[in-house]
Amino acid sequence: MCYLRDLRQRRGFTLIELLVVIAIIAILAAILFPVFARARENARKTNCLSNLKQLGTACLAYAQDYDECFPRYFRIEIAGYNDGISSGGISTLSALLPYVKNTGVFSCPSVKPTPTYAFSGTSVTQTTSYGFNWHVILQDWRYNTLTADVDHARVCLMTEFRNTYHTVYFPRIKDANNLGSFKHADGQNVLFMDGHAKWEAKNSMLSDYDDCGYRTK
């Protein structure tokens, strides 16, 4: 009899108690999921910044081997647009391959695998998340060397682009076309001509198509 009485006294959750537990779990999930998402994105942003730093080291090593010049821009028609990044099987970014340990540094971990352009040629088949500053890599442009008369610490060399042929600077100008991708918390990682890389906020980044002399704010 005592055993049966104990069984009667033991009962499961009531409906109200169950709803309270579900509500608490939902509240905790609403609080914690954004925290986890931010932590994951911060890790990706750090990884992306590391990629650009490695590419900066590769660019400087390339410049030492090629008369202080950065990799040049190659022009070819790609999918009906004549400002692609590759020509003759050799792309601008693939010129850095001898100076990097793996091709993973060309991809931002926050980017879905849908590229702006892909490398061409036999040396590498890889999509890229990053692009060069147009004015730095043009073959006949005056800013494509380490000896260019600009503030190397304030001029963009590479960054994350929506399209790899777009130029990005950081001036106080009205022309805001061709801005970068701003994948990381309303900003993006930027590699500068002196080889250092850092995150820049969206409101400090404007683009201009005419002059490499524009600087950060």
C-alpha positions, 0 to 999 in steps of 0.5 A: 500500500505504501508503494502504491501511495508513493506512486500516486504522489509521484507525478509528471510536469503539469502543462503550466510547468512545461510551458514555463520550462519551454519559455525559459529555454527560448529566452536563453536561446534568444540571448545566447545565439546572437552571442555565439554568432558574434563570437563566430563572426569575430573569429572569421574576421580575425582569420580574414585579417590574418589572410590579408597580412599574409598576402601583404607579406607576399606582396612585399616579397614579390616587390623585392624580387621585381624591382619594387613593383607590385603585381601588375594588372592584366586585362582580358575580356571575361564574360563580356566585361573587359576588366577581368583580373587575368590574361594569358592564363596568369592572373594578378593574384596568382602571381603571389602563389610562390610567396604563400603557403596555401591558397586558402589565404585568398578566401575570406571565411565569411564569404559564401563560395560564390566568387566575383571572379575566379583565377584562370590558367593551369597554376591554380583553380581558386576563387578569391574574396580579395582584390587589388587597388586598381591604381596600385597595380595598373601597368602604366600607373605611377603608384604601382611601386614601393617608391611611389610618392604616397603615404603607404600606411594610408593607401589601400593595396588590397581589400574585400571587394564586391567586384575585384576590379573596383578601387577603394580609398578612404577619402572625404569625398562625395563619390561613394560608388564601387564600395567594398563588401563590408562583411565584418560588422559594417566594415571590412579588413584592409591591407595597406601599401606598407604591408600592415592590415586592419579593420576599417569601419564602413563610414570611413571608406569611400571610393574614387576612380581618379586619384590614389592620393586620397587617404584615410580620415 
